[in-house]
């Protein structure tokens, strides 16, 4: 992720830095008002993909999260004999986590002025 952010910052044309300096902006003002807003627009799509890949493909997260969800679903099934409901709730919790992440990413993209594309 750090490499994505670094690449986004380095992709800002040198003329932007020079223009900010020529207008008398301090280094902090240059970063805050010129560089970071442009870099954010560049960085959001690849960071979005990284975050979703971490959630979906991380072996540790999948092992721990799914195992925990299914363990608790199994415990609920053993105590209440409501297996379908328990496993459905566990699945919906994992789906909710993923959908909330996607929603947050779309919100950030709209906030930054990026055109939101559906599909890959």
Buried (B, 14 or more C-beta within 10 A) or exposed (E): EEEBBEEBBEEBEEEEBEEBEEEEBEEEEBBEEBBBEBBBBBBBBBBBEEBBEEBEEEEEEEEEBEEEBBEBBBEBBEEEEEEEEBBEBBBEEBEEBEEEBBEEBBEBBEEBEBEEEEEE
